Amino acid sequence: MSVRVGLGAAVGGPAVVVTCSFTADGRLGTLPATIRPPKLTRGICPRNNSLGINAIRIEANTAGAVNVYGPQATNKVTWIQLDTFSSVLR
């Protein structure tokens, strides 16, 4: 897995794109303790368009684990753009 920073077309800033090879739900990484959410949070991020599917669910939990949900062996995720992730805590 690698992280690529490029030009963000929507806001003119850098885009954070993670290149990966997910064929099942899995761990994307771990957040530092200073930015861990106080409760489970979910969001949707753009991903490579495969078979008409172009978004993936991302979750961050209180332990800092960042997980992806949705990839399948027949619909591999090769990149995820994280700079569009947003979530509302209630």
Order of alpha helices (4+ residues) and beta strands (2+ residues): beta-beta-beta-beta-beta-beta-beta
